[in-house]
Amino acid sequence: MNTPLSVSQLNNQLKSLLETTFTSVYVQGEISNLTYHNSGHIYFSIKDSSSTISCVMFKGNAQFLKFRLEVGAKINIFGSITVYTPRGNYQLLCNKIEPDGVGALALAYEQLKTKLQIKGYFDSSKKKRLPQFPKTIAVVTSNTGAAIEDMKKILAKRWPVAKVVLVPTLVQGENAKDDIASSIKFASTLDVDFIIVGRGGGSIEDLWAFNEEIVANAIYECNIPVISAVGHESDTVISDYVADVRASTPSNAIEISTPNINDLRFYLDDLLNQFNSSFYQIIQKKDTQISHLKSSYEQHSLDNKFKFIQDELNQLSSNYKSLFMQIYTKKDNELSLLYNNFKANSPDNKLNYGYVQTTQDNQIIDIKNLEKDDIFYCENSKLSIKCKVLSKKLF
């Protein structure tokens, strides 16, 4: 009779058989019972409609996983079968995992984008504004790429008063994400107006460092404005959504963040012309106001008032003289008339014509009042004759 095997012997034989037979397997299934362990290992199961198999992906391979496993997701696994002999359990040892139907990078991109959007990393209300006239610009990029040289050339033409502080950074490869995040944190300590983070174009793998969460966190936590300028215009990475401003290319980052000095020169010329025109208008207006004030002052000045009074006095004097002459002339005419009348009626003149006056008791009398035998006198200026009424006859 054969000697029975111990449990350990059987498990070891099964382990040897399975691990040598299934050294490379390619399996598809749906994720369940998922656990991300603190050690960095990932434990889960995959299943189909009727079976389940346990899976493990150790930290060494898990660190290269671009996307995050989720329960219910359908995946394709490249790996091998391994047996844990103390329990007699076999499981699928995962070397590489790809999402079914979509690339790992595309899925990782969408997963991180959704996660950061939920956390508020993309909120427009949190975006910082760029200064209008920057003096110093920090650029986080490779010191050997064409991007930095293009940016310097454009800056020299557009806004030569600003200077660039280059923070040399890895922008491609496994260590690029850590280097970019570290460079952003360092640039935020410098005396700069804003930071441009980016690189020239490339494949999605070349640009992938700007899709990493550590880079997104560094941009979001930066205390000064950050411009994301990665690849070409058609390329869109996670850093574009998190940054305060997105530029289509590194060159475009300079164009949208700096004023054109020639435009400012034209603007200053326009301002100067407007100033001169406004100044001339103001001077003209003030000159007119001064003329009005001067005219008003002259009208209400003491000299003008005295002149007005003097004119009135002169007019009164003239009127007085004119009236006086009128009265004088009138009176003179009246006097002349009286004189002529007096002269005409003077006894001396009447004497020449035989006129005398009759008096009685030194009173001039009318001869019609005399009666027969009355004594009366006939007189003129030179002669007095005593007369007696001899008779009286009416005509």
SEMARVEX-615842 format. One record per residue (C-alpha): y, z, x. Coordinates in nm, 4 decimals. Each point is the difference from the previous one (the first is absolute). Example, Ala and Ser with C-alpha at 12.3 -4.5 7.8 and 13.67 -1.06 7.14 Angstrom:
% residues 2
<pt Y="-0.4500" Z="0.7800" X="1.2300"/>
<pt Y="0.3440" Z="-0.0660" X="0.1370"/>
% end
This chain:
% residues 395
<pt Y="0.0000" Z="0.0000" X="0.0000"/>
<pt Y="0.3461" Z="-0.0920" X="0.1283"/>
<pt Y="0.2429" Z="0.2715" X="0.1055"/>
<pt Y="0.2926" Z="0.0243" X="-0.2481"/>
<pt Y="0.3536" Z="-0.0770" X="0.1157"/>
<pt Y="0.2697" Z="0.2587" X="-0.0069"/>
<pt Y="0.3043" Z="-0.0654" X="-0.2124"/>
<pt Y="0.2078" Z="-0.0443" X="0.3109"/>
<pt Y="-0.2482" Z="-0.2471" X="0.1450"/>
<pt Y="0.0070" Z="-0.2058" X="-0.3194"/>
<pt Y="0.3786" Z="0.0030" X="-0.0169"/>
<pt Y="0.0243" Z="-0.1011" X="0.3645"/>
<pt Y="-0.2453" Z="-0.2866" X="-0.0563"/>
<pt Y="0.1959" Z="-0.1130" X="-0.3057"/>
<pt Y="0.3238" Z="0.0303" X="0.1987"/>
<pt Y="-0.1405" Z="-0.2127" X="0.2814"/>
<pt Y="-0.1373" Z="-0.2580" X="-0.2416"/>
<pt Y="0.3128" Z="-0.0305" X="-0.2125"/>
<pt Y="0.2511" Z="0.0070" X="0.2842"/>
<pt Y="-0.1866" Z="-0.2634" X="0.2007"/>
<pt Y="-0.0688" Z="-0.2168" X="-0.3013"/>
<pt Y="0.3451" Z="0.0150" X="-0.1662"/>
<pt Y="0.2244" Z="-0.0143" X="0.3060"/>
<pt Y="0.2451" Z="-0.2306" X="-0.1739"/>
<pt Y="0.0495" Z="-0.0144" X="-0.3738"/>
<pt Y="0.2656" Z="-0.1587" X="-0.2236"/>
<pt Y="0.0136" Z="0.1774" X="-0.3363"/>
<pt Y="0.2242" Z="-0.0270" X="-0.3065"/>
<pt Y="0.0573" Z="0.2805" X="-0.2507"/>
<pt Y="0.2422" Z="0.2139" X="-0.1985"/>
<pt Y="0.1408" Z="0.3191" X="0.1554"/>
<pt Y="-0.0830" Z="0.3412" X="-0.1518"/>
<pt Y="-0.0072" Z="0.3633" X="0.1171"/>
<pt Y="0.2768" Z="-0.0659" X="0.2527"/>
<pt Y="0.1065" Z="0.2725" X="0.2490"/>
<pt Y="0.2537" Z="-0.0267" X="0.2823"/>
<pt Y="-0.1026" Z="0.2879" X="0.2333"/>
<pt Y="0.2490" Z="0.1934" X="0.2129"/>
<pt Y="-0.1943" Z="-0.1108" X="0.3065"/>
<pt Y="0.1012" Z="-0.3607" X="-0.0690"/>
<pt Y="-0.3450" Z="-0.1051" X="-0.1242"/>
<pt Y="-0.0372" Z="-0.1678" X="-0.3408"/>
<pt Y="-0.2963" Z="0.0824" X="-0.2250"/>
<pt Y="-0.0747" Z="-0.1987" X="-0.3167"/>
<pt Y="-0.2657" Z="-0.1911" X="-0.1896"/>
<pt Y="-0.0237" Z="-0.3591" X="-0.1146"/>
<pt Y="-0.1871" Z="-0.1052" X="-0.3098"/>
<pt Y="-0.0926" Z="-0.2913" X="-0.2168"/>
<pt Y="-0.1336" Z="-0.0016" X="-0.3550"/>
<pt Y="-0.3265" Z="0.1767" X="0.0916"/>
<pt Y="0.0138" Z="0.1557" X="0.3494"/>
<pt Y="0.2126" Z="0.2160" X="0.2299"/>
<pt Y="0.0079" Z="0.0498" X="0.3759"/>
<pt Y="0.1898" Z="0.2573" X="0.2037"/>
<pt Y="0.2469" Z="-0.1262" X="0.2601"/>
<pt Y="0.1952" Z="0.1449" X="0.2895"/>
<pt Y="0.2746" Z="-0.1430" X="0.2170"/>
<pt Y="0.0737" Z="0.2132" X="0.3038"/>
<pt Y="0.3511" Z="0.0567" X="0.1337"/>
<pt Y="-0.0409" Z="-0.2465" X="0.2877"/>
<pt Y="-0.0292" Z="-0.2900" X="-0.2453"/>
<pt Y="0.2013" Z="0.1550" X="-0.2866"/>
<pt Y="0.3208" Z="0.0010" X="0.2090"/>
<pt Y="-0.0052" Z="-0.3804" X="0.0006"/>
<pt Y="-0.0380" Z="-0.0247" X="-0.3763"/>
<pt Y="0.3143" Z="-0.1765" X="-0.1270"/>
<pt Y="-0.0276" Z="0.0981" X="-0.3648"/>
<pt Y="-0.0917" Z="0.3189" X="-0.1823"/>
<pt Y="-0.3341" Z="0.0249" X="-0.1799"/>
<pt Y="0.0231" Z="0.0763" X="-0.3712"/>
<pt Y="-0.2648" Z="0.0964" X="-0.2531"/>
<pt Y="-0.1027" Z="-0.2996" X="-0.2071"/>
<pt Y="0.1085" Z="-0.2550" X="0.2597"/>
<pt Y="-0.2482" Z="-0.2710" X="0.0868"/>
<pt Y="-0.0558" Z="-0.0390" X="0.3759"/>
<pt Y="-0.2084" Z="-0.1839" X="0.2579"/>
<pt Y="-0.1491" Z="0.2109" X="0.2809"/>
<pt Y="-0.1120" Z="-0.1064" X="0.3465"/>
<pt Y="-0.2236" Z="0.2714" X="0.1478"/>
<pt Y="-0.3455" Z="0.1348" X="0.0630"/>
<pt Y="-0.2496" Z="0.2459" X="-0.1481"/>
<pt Y="-0.0196" Z="0.3488" X="0.1481"/>
<pt Y="-0.2193" Z="0.3003" X="-0.0926"/>
<pt Y="0.1075" Z="0.3630" X="0.0058"/>
<pt Y="-0.3373" Z="0.1521" X="0.0927"/>
<pt Y="0.0699" Z="0.3680" X="-0.0873"/>
<pt Y="0.0244" Z="-0.1006" X="-0.3658"/>
<pt Y="-0.1949" Z="-0.3203" X="0.0001"/>
<pt Y="0.2979" Z="-0.1885" X="-0.1419"/>
<pt Y="0.0839" Z="-0.3508" X="0.0988"/>
<pt Y="0.3460" Z="-0.1470" X="-0.0310"/>
<pt Y="0.2009" Z="-0.3053" X="0.0803"/>
<pt Y="0.2016" Z="0.0387" X="0.3210"/>
<pt Y="0.3159" Z="-0.2092" X="-0.0502"/>
<pt Y="0.1512" Z="-0.1824" X="0.2954"/>
<pt Y="0.2403" Z="-0.2222" X="-0.1959"/>
<pt Y="0.1078" Z="-0.0112" X="-0.3639"/>
<pt Y="0.1758" Z="-0.2813" X="-0.1809"/>
<pt Y="0.1230" Z="0.0009" X="-0.3602"/>
<pt Y="-0.1882" Z="-0.2478" X="-0.2139"/>
<pt Y="0.2042" Z="-0.3016" X="-0.1102"/>
<pt Y="0.3164" Z="0.0849" X="0.1970"/>
<pt Y="0.0822" Z="0.0506" X="0.3664"/>
<pt Y="0.0152" Z="0.3504" X="0.1433"/>
<pt Y="0.3567" Z="-0.0442" X="0.1193"/>
<pt Y="0.1179" Z="-0.1312" X="-0.3371"/>
<pt Y="-0.1602" Z="0.2933" X="-0.1806"/>
<pt Y="0.1364" Z="0.2499" X="0.2499"/>
<pt Y="0.3462" Z="-0.1531" X="-0.0462"/>
<pt Y="-0.0110" Z="0.0359" X="-0.3784"/>
<pt Y="-0.1441" Z="0.3520" X="0.0182"/>
<pt Y="0.2730" Z="0.1262" X="0.2330"/>
<pt Y="0.2695" Z="-0.1832" X="-0.1935"/>
<pt Y="-0.1108" Z="0.1692" X="-0.3237"/>
<pt Y="-0.0243" Z="0.3394" X="0.1666"/>
<pt Y="0.3485" Z="-0.0153" X="0.1548"/>
<pt Y="0.1530" Z="-0.1356" X="-0.3186"/>
<pt Y="-0.1367" Z="0.2984" X="-0.1916"/>
<pt Y="0.1472" Z="0.2321" X="0.2659"/>
<pt Y="0.3428" Z="-0.1583" X="-0.0512"/>
<pt Y="0.0275" Z="-0.1683" X="0.3391"/>
<pt Y="0.1351" Z="-0.3193" X="-0.1578"/>
<pt Y="0.2613" Z="0.1557" X="-0.2304"/>
<pt Y="0.3298" Z="-0.1866" X="0.0306"/>
<pt Y="0.1918" Z="0.3234" X="-0.0647"/>
<pt Y="-0.1243" Z="0.1335" X="0.3339"/>
<pt Y="0.1082" Z="-0.3019" X="0.2034"/>
<pt Y="0.2753" Z="0.0689" X="0.2554"/>
<pt Y="0.2938" Z="-0.2399" X="0.0317"/>
<pt Y="0.0771" Z="-0.1854" X="0.3212"/>
<pt Y="0.3391" Z="0.0605" X="0.1648"/>
<pt Y="0.2453" Z="-0.2875" X="-0.0399"/>
<pt Y="0.1069" Z="-0.0193" X="0.3636"/>
<pt Y="-0.2840" Z="0.1250" X="0.2247"/>
<pt Y="0.0665" Z="0.0952" X="0.3611"/>
<pt Y="-0.3521" Z="0.0673" X="0.1287"/>
<pt Y="-0.3323" Z="-0.1359" X="-0.1283"/>
<pt Y="-0.3438" Z="0.1275" X="0.1005"/>
<pt Y="-0.2775" Z="-0.2608" X="0.0017"/>
<pt Y="-0.3622" Z="0.1158" X="-0.0078"/>
<pt Y="-0.2017" Z="-0.2988" X="0.1195"/>
<pt Y="-0.1772" Z="-0.1479" X="0.2996"/>
<pt Y="0.2127" Z="-0.0471" X="0.3098"/>
<pt Y="-0.1942" Z="-0.3167" X="0.0896"/>
<pt Y="0.0160" Z="-0.1838" X="-0.3315"/>
<pt Y="0.2438" Z="-0.2714" X="-0.1032"/>
<pt Y="0.1297" Z="0.2078" X="-0.2917"/>
<pt Y="0.2235" Z="0.2272" X="0.2096"/>
<pt Y="0.1555" Z="-0.2927" X="0.1871"/>
<pt Y="0.0717" Z="-0.1846" X="-0.3270"/>
<pt Y="0.1643" Z="0.3103" X="-0.1432"/>
<pt Y="0.2186" Z="0.0457" X="0.3086"/>
<pt Y="0.1171" Z="-0.3623" X="-0.0135"/>
<pt Y="0.0922" Z="0.0190" X="-0.3683"/>
<pt Y="0.1736" Z="0.3354" X="0.0473"/>
<pt Y="0.2049" Z="-0.1406" X="0.2905"/>
<pt Y="0.1291" Z="-0.2748" X="-0.2303"/>
<pt Y="0.0444" Z="0.1963" X="-0.3215"/>
<pt Y="0.1076" Z="0.3483" X="0.1083"/>
<pt Y="0.0423" Z="0.0282" X="0.3798"/>
<pt Y="0.1713" Z="0.3399" X="-0.0271"/>
<pt Y="-0.3371" Z="0.1631" X="-0.0807"/>
<pt Y="-0.2671" Z="0.0820" X="0.2551"/>
<pt Y="-0.3787" Z="0.0052" X="-0.0280"/>
<pt Y="-0.2186" Z="0.2868" X="0.1150"/>
<pt Y="-0.3545" Z="-0.1283" X="0.0449"/>
<pt Y="-0.2857" Z="0.2448" X="-0.0535"/>
<pt Y="-0.2976" Z="-0.1842" X="0.1587"/>
<pt Y="-0.2966" Z="0.0282" X="-0.2338"/>
<pt Y="-0.3516" Z="-0.1333" X="-0.0477"/>
<pt Y="0.0006" Z="-0.2165" X="-0.3114"/>
<pt Y="-0.3605" Z="-0.1170" X="-0.0010"/>
<pt Y="-0.3422" Z="0.1553" X="0.0546"/>
<pt Y="-0.1741" Z="0.3251" X="-0.0839"/>
<pt Y="0.2601" Z="0.2254" X="0.1659"/>
<pt Y="0.3006" Z="-0.1863" X="-0.1412"/>
<pt Y="0.0306" Z="0.2089" X="-0.3181"/>
<pt Y="0.0334" Z="0.3257" X="0.1949"/>
<pt Y="0.2441" Z="-0.1545" X="0.2462"/>
<pt Y="0.2169" Z="-0.1465" X="-0.2763"/>
<pt Y="0.0141" Z="0.3314" X="-0.1876"/>
<pt Y="0.0849" Z="0.1863" X="0.3222"/>
<pt Y="0.2718" Z="-0.2522" X="0.0903"/>
<pt Y="0.1621" Z="0.0311" X="-0.3448"/>
<pt Y="0.0137" Z="0.3780" X="0.0344"/>
<pt Y="0.1510" Z="-0.0336" X="0.3491"/>
<pt Y="0.2577" Z="-0.2588" X="-0.1161"/>
<pt Y="0.1098" Z="0.2358" X="-0.2798"/>
<pt Y="0.1138" Z="0.2493" X="0.2678"/>
<pt Y="0.2328" Z="-0.2536" X="0.1627"/>
<pt Y="0.3666" Z="-0.0519" X="-0.0855"/>
<pt Y="-0.0543" Z="-0.3259" X="-0.1881"/>
<pt Y="0.1161" Z="-0.1358" X="-0.3351"/>
<pt Y="-0.3387" Z="-0.1275" X="-0.1150"/>
<pt Y="-0.3449" Z="-0.1054" X="0.1258"/>
<pt Y="-0.1651" Z="-0.3411" X="-0.0160"/>
<pt Y="-0.3811" Z="0.0215" X="0.0044"/>
<pt Y="-0.1946" Z="-0.3214" X="0.0364"/>
<pt Y="-0.1490" Z="-0.2848" X="0.1904"/>
<pt Y="-0.0453" Z="-0.3767" X="-0.0150"/>
<pt Y="-0.2591" Z="-0.1829" X="-0.2065"/>
<pt Y="-0.3776" Z="0.0145" X="0.0266"/>
<pt Y="-0.3213" Z="0.0334" X="-0.1977"/>
<pt Y="-0.0581" Z="0.2820" X="-0.2466"/>
<pt Y="-0.2011" Z="0.1759" X="0.2698"/>
<pt Y="0.2894" Z="-0.0356" X="0.2469"/>
<pt Y="0.2452" Z="0.1502" X="-0.2505"/>
<pt Y="-0.2373" Z="0.2679" X="-0.1275"/>
<pt Y="0.1608" Z="0.2901" X="0.1883"/>
<pt Y="0.2963" Z="-0.0282" X="-0.2423"/>
<pt Y="-0.2415" Z="0.0544" X="-0.2907"/>
<pt Y="-0.1147" Z="0.3386" X="0.1299"/>
<pt Y="0.0845" Z="0.3225" X="-0.1825"/>
<pt Y="0.1195" Z="0.1756" X="0.3168"/>
<pt Y="0.2661" Z="-0.2688" X="0.0460"/>
<pt Y="0.0996" Z="0.0221" X="-0.3660"/>
<pt Y="0.0390" Z="0.3771" X="0.0337"/>
<pt Y="0.2157" Z="-0.0347" X="0.3119"/>
<pt Y="0.2324" Z="-0.2453" X="-0.1764"/>
<pt Y="0.0222" Z="0.2094" X="-0.3164"/>
<pt Y="0.0767" Z="0.3196" X="0.1919"/>
<pt Y="0.2602" Z="-0.1614" X="0.2301"/>
<pt Y="0.3463" Z="0.1517" X="-0.0453"/>
<pt Y="0.1909" Z="-0.3238" X="0.0670"/>
<pt Y="-0.0333" Z="-0.3437" X="-0.1675"/>
<pt Y="-0.2991" Z="-0.2137" X="0.0997"/>
<pt Y="-0.0328" Z="-0.3781" X="-0.0295"/>
<pt Y="-0.3520" Z="-0.1430" X="-0.0092"/>
<pt Y="-0.0099" Z="-0.3444" X="0.1634"/>
<pt Y="-0.3603" Z="-0.1061" X="0.0426"/>
<pt Y="-0.1353" Z="-0.3524" X="0.0423"/>
<pt Y="0.1294" Z="-0.2971" X="-0.1922"/>
<pt Y="0.1674" Z="-0.0204" X="-0.3391"/>
<pt Y="-0.3340" Z="-0.0421" X="-0.1803"/>
<pt Y="-0.1484" Z="0.3129" X="0.1630"/>
<pt Y="0.0303" Z="0.3239" X="-0.1977"/>
<pt Y="-0.1276" Z="0.3270" X="0.1455"/>
<pt Y="0.0050" Z="0.3614" X="-0.1186"/>
<pt Y="0.2924" Z="0.0829" X="0.2296"/>
<pt Y="0.2093" Z="-0.2532" X="-0.1937"/>
<pt Y="-0.0393" Z="0.2053" X="-0.3188"/>
<pt Y="0.0658" Z="0.3374" X="0.1638"/>
<pt Y="0.2974" Z="-0.1026" X="0.2155"/>
<pt Y="0.3557" Z="0.0305" X="-0.1289"/>
<pt Y="0.0499" Z="-0.3756" X="0.0492"/>
<pt Y="-0.2506" Z="-0.2825" X="0.0368"/>
<pt Y="0.0798" Z="-0.2992" X="0.2227"/>
<pt Y="-0.2003" Z="-0.3200" X="-0.0154"/>
<pt Y="-0.0037" Z="-0.0318" X="0.3815"/>
<pt Y="0.1303" Z="0.1986" X="0.2991"/>
<pt Y="0.2866" Z="-0.2486" X="0.0327"/>
<pt Y="0.0817" Z="0.0425" X="-0.3676"/>
<pt Y="0.0184" Z="0.3763" X="0.0568"/>
<pt Y="0.3013" Z="-0.0515" X="0.2266"/>
<pt Y="0.1573" Z="-0.2461" X="-0.2433"/>
<pt Y="-0.0183" Z="0.2313" X="-0.3019"/>
<pt Y="0.0971" Z="0.3177" X="0.1861"/>
<pt Y="0.3070" Z="-0.1170" X="0.1912"/>
<pt Y="0.3238" Z="-0.1687" X="-0.1052"/>
<pt Y="0.0944" Z="-0.3399" X="0.1369"/>
<pt Y="0.2920" Z="0.0577" X="0.2349"/>
<pt Y="0.1392" Z="-0.3471" X="-0.0747"/>
<pt Y="0.0009" Z="0.0760" X="-0.3723"/>
<pt Y="0.1870" Z="0.3207" X="0.0778"/>
<pt Y="0.2524" Z="-0.1932" X="0.2065"/>
<pt Y="0.0629" Z="-0.2345" X="-0.2932"/>
<pt Y="0.0159" Z="0.3007" X="-0.2287"/>
<pt Y="0.2535" Z="0.1703" X="0.2268"/>
<pt Y="0.2071" Z="-0.3188" X="0.0070"/>
<pt Y="-0.0036" Z="-0.0060" X="-0.3800"/>
<pt Y="0.0952" Z="0.3659" X="-0.0082"/>
<pt Y="0.2854" Z="-0.0645" X="0.2412"/>
<pt Y="0.1237" Z="-0.2898" X="-0.2133"/>
<pt Y="-0.0283" Z="0.2110" X="-0.3126"/>
<pt Y="0.1798" Z="0.2826" X="0.1765"/>
<pt Y="0.2812" Z="-0.2260" X="0.1147"/>
<pt Y="0.0310" Z="-0.1517" X="-0.3467"/>
<pt Y="-0.0045" Z="0.3403" X="-0.1668"/>
<pt Y="0.2414" Z="0.1392" X="0.2582"/>
<pt Y="0.2396" Z="-0.2910" X="-0.0585"/>
<pt Y="-0.0235" Z="0.0484" X="-0.3763"/>
<pt Y="0.0651" Z="0.3715" X="0.0380"/>
<pt Y="0.2985" Z="-0.0652" X="0.2285"/>
<pt Y="0.1355" Z="-0.2538" X="-0.2476"/>
<pt Y="-0.0486" Z="0.2415" X="-0.2864"/>
<pt Y="0.1631" Z="0.2850" X="0.1899"/>
<pt Y="0.2856" Z="-0.2259" X="0.1058"/>
<pt Y="0.0575" Z="-0.0941" X="-0.3634"/>
<pt Y="-0.0145" Z="0.3660" X="-0.0992"/>
<pt Y="0.2486" Z="0.0880" X="0.2736"/>
<pt Y="0.2311" Z="-0.2786" X="-0.1173"/>
<pt Y="-0.0204" Z="0.1330" X="-0.3553"/>
<pt Y="0.0615" Z="0.3532" X="0.1208"/>
<pt Y="0.2917" Z="-0.1159" X="0.2131"/>
<pt Y="0.1458" Z="-0.1884" X="-0.2926"/>
<pt Y="-0.0525" Z="0.2987" X="-0.2259"/>
<pt Y="0.1566" Z="0.2286" X="0.2606"/>
<pt Y="0.2969" Z="-0.2275" X="0.0365"/>
<pt Y="0.0419" Z="-0.0083" X="-0.3759"/>
<pt Y="-0.0097" Z="0.3776" X="-0.0241"/>
<pt Y="0.1647" Z="0.0880" X="0.3307"/>
<pt Y="0.3209" Z="0.2058" X="0.0180"/>
<pt Y="0.1847" Z="-0.2932" X="0.1534"/>
<pt Y="-0.1120" Z="-0.2214" X="-0.2828"/>
<pt Y="0.0902" Z="0.2663" X="-0.2556"/>
<pt Y="0.3402" Z="0.0464" X="0.1643"/>
<pt Y="0.0440" Z="-0.3750" X="0.0006"/>
<pt Y="-0.0926" Z="-0.0114" X="-0.3663"/>
<pt Y="0.2492" Z="0.2766" X="-0.0786"/>
<pt Y="0.2641" Z="-0.1698" X="0.2155"/>
<pt Y="-0.0626" Z="-0.3246" X="-0.1857"/>
<pt Y="0.0373" Z="0.1843" X="-0.3279"/>
<pt Y="0.3232" Z="0.1608" X="0.1264"/>
<pt Y="0.1249" Z="-0.3371" X="0.1155"/>
<pt Y="-0.0874" Z="-0.1457" X="-0.3371"/>
<pt Y="0.1712" Z="0.2893" X="-0.1775"/>
<pt Y="0.3018" Z="-0.0437" X="0.2255"/>
<pt Y="0.0039" Z="-0.3697" X="-0.0691"/>
<pt Y="-0.0412" Z="0.0608" X="-0.3704"/>
<pt Y="0.2754" Z="0.2632" X="0.0165"/>
<pt Y="0.2357" Z="-0.2350" X="0.1786"/>
<pt Y="-0.0810" Z="-0.2799" X="-0.2410"/>
<pt Y="0.0488" Z="0.2277" X="-0.3009"/>
<pt Y="0.3147" Z="0.1479" X="0.1525"/>
<pt Y="0.1416" Z="-0.3454" X="0.0573"/>
<pt Y="-0.0901" Z="-0.0979" X="-0.3538"/>
<pt Y="0.1755" Z="0.3101" X="-0.1371"/>
<pt Y="0.2858" Z="-0.0432" X="0.2438"/>
<pt Y="0.0413" Z="-0.3644" X="-0.0932"/>
<pt Y="-0.0184" Z="0.0830" X="-0.3676"/>
<pt Y="0.2551" Z="0.2782" X="0.0322"/>
<pt Y="0.2150" Z="-0.2141" X="0.2215"/>
<pt Y="-0.0110" Z="-0.2726" X="-0.2597"/>
<pt Y="0.0811" Z="0.2496" X="-0.2722"/>
<pt Y="0.2812" Z="0.1399" X="0.2099"/>
<pt Y="0.1323" Z="-0.3463" X="0.0667"/>
<pt Y="-0.0166" Z="-0.0735" X="-0.3668"/>
<pt Y="0.1833" Z="0.3239" X="-0.0820"/>
<pt Y="0.2493" Z="-0.0765" X="0.2687"/>
<pt Y="0.0576" Z="-0.3431" X="-0.1356"/>
<pt Y="0.0273" Z="0.1374" X="-0.3528"/>
<pt Y="0.2348" Z="0.2685" X="0.1244"/>
<pt Y="0.1963" Z="-0.2532" X="0.1878"/>
<pt Y="0.0057" Z="-0.2265" X="-0.2951"/>
<pt Y="0.1173" Z="0.2816" X="-0.2251"/>
<pt Y="0.2338" Z="0.1590" X="0.2485"/>
<pt Y="0.3513" Z="0.0588" X="-0.1369"/>
<pt Y="0.1272" Z="-0.1804" X="0.3071"/>
<pt Y="-0.1857" Z="-0.3064" X="-0.1055"/>
<pt Y="0.0934" Z="0.0401" X="-0.3630"/>
<pt Y="0.3574" Z="0.0377" X="0.1016"/>
<pt Y="-0.0114" Z="-0.3540" X="0.1131"/>
<pt Y="-0.1025" Z="-0.1036" X="-0.3462"/>
<pt Y="0.2598" Z="0.2185" X="-0.1924"/>
<pt Y="-0.2484" Z="0.2662" X="-0.1031"/>
<pt Y="0.1206" Z="0.3586" X="-0.0510"/>
<pt Y="-0.1493" Z="0.3093" X="-0.1499"/>
<pt Y="0.1597" Z="0.2033" X="-0.2815"/>
<pt Y="0.0187" Z="0.3730" X="0.0297"/>
<pt Y="0.1375" Z="0.2784" X="-0.2120"/>
<pt Y="0.0178" Z="0.3538" X="0.1195"/>
<pt Y="-0.1664" Z="-0.1171" X="0.3214"/>
<pt Y="-0.2993" Z="-0.1291" X="-0.1960"/>
<pt Y="-0.1022" Z="-0.3622" X="-0.0254"/>
<pt Y="0.0212" Z="-0.1043" X="-0.3601"/>
<pt Y="-0.0904" Z="-0.2974" X="-0.2102"/>
<pt Y="0.3195" Z="-0.1676" X="-0.1271"/>
<pt Y="-0.1538" Z="-0.0355" X="-0.3433"/>
<pt Y="0.0398" Z="0.3741" X="-0.0377"/>
<pt Y="0.3774" Z="-0.0132" X="0.0549"/>
<pt Y="0.2347" Z="0.0195" X="-0.2946"/>
<pt Y="0.3636" Z="-0.1014" X="-0.0507"/>
<pt Y="0.2460" Z="0.2022" X="0.2071"/>
<pt Y="-0.2802" Z="0.1436" X="0.2250"/>
<pt Y="0.0977" Z="0.0388" X="0.3607"/>
<pt Y="-0.2592" Z="-0.1305" X="0.2594"/>
<pt Y="-0.0099" Z="-0.1295" X="0.3571"/>
<pt Y="-0.1153" Z="-0.3316" X="0.1394"/>
<pt Y="-0.1267" Z="0.0463" X="0.3538"/>
<pt Y="-0.1620" Z="-0.1750" X="0.2853"/>
<pt Y="-0.0635" Z="0.1123" X="0.3532"/>
<pt Y="0.3573" Z="-0.0495" X="0.0987"/>
<pt Y="0.2155" Z="0.0438" X="-0.3090"/>
<pt Y="0.0328" Z="0.2175" X="-0.3143"/>
<pt Y="0.2212" Z="-0.1039" X="-0.2969"/>
<pt Y="0.0916" Z="0.2266" X="-0.2872"/>
<pt Y="-0.0284" Z="-0.1821" X="-0.3295"/>
<pt Y="0.0589" Z="0.0586" X="-0.3720"/>
<pt Y="-0.1790" Z="-0.1625" X="-0.2882"/>
<pt Y="0.2467" Z="-0.1969" X="-0.1990"/>
<pt Y="-0.2515" Z="-0.1643" X="-0.2278"/>
<pt Y="-0.3762" Z="-0.0467" X="-0.0349"/>
<pt Y="-0.1730" Z="-0.3187" X="-0.0990"/>
<pt Y="-0.3735" Z="-0.0654" X="-0.0283"/>
<pt Y="-0.1550" Z="-0.3362" X="0.0909"/>
% end
